[in-house]
Amino acid sequence: MAVLLRRGLFVALHHACRQGRSSVCHPALPAALLGARRTKKTWPVSFSQDELKKRLTPQQYHVTQERGTESAFTGDFTHHKEDGTYTCVVCGALLFNSNTKFDSGSGWPSFYDLVKEESITLSDDFSYGMHRVEATCSQCGGHLGHLFDDGPRPTGKRYCINSASLGFQSKDAAPASSGAEGGAASSSVSDGKTEL
């Protein structure tokens, strides 16, 4: 409990410093206390930032590369019901089957299971003074959303994912040919700031 209170104090202090409301600012506050979620990692698939800015929409880039979030109920895949497979919009890696998608009422696409366990990398996220579990693509490191333990059976998990981080391959369509595992499809663009 003391650690959480200390972390909350450091986060509040950091936000006050950034907004110019505190005279007690210290540039060396530990990154873990300020919301850093993962350390540098060499991902199996990588793209230059210039390439990604050309290939992805501004919203897709913001969500996957800057850990942004689209506004609730605005994404193309929130109410999407077509049979197929959801992929990473950055590298095309297979992530979720449509038969594991469910309506969580959260405003973001939700899934209770992965195509395969290795599809997603999980890491602690202490941003905004709370603890969540960030979900990123295991192939390219693109931010997808967060994992919660309030999903349906059989897993009890809820992968709460931004539509902007997803592509989709219809069950009846041939896979796309670009990207690491089948191309990157487009999703909605939104300027919302609601955090997932």
Buried (B, 14 or more C-beta within 10 A) or exposed (E): EEEEEEBBEBBEBBBBBEEEEEEEEEEEBEEEBBBBBBEEEEBEBBBEEEEBEEBBBEBBBBBBBEBBBBBBBBBBBBEBEEEBBBBBBBBBBBBBBBEBBEEBEBBBBBBBBBBEEEBBBBBEBBBEBEEBBBBBBBBBBBBBBBBBEEBBEEBEBBBBBBBBBBBBBEEEEEBBEEBBBBBBBBBBBBEBEEEB
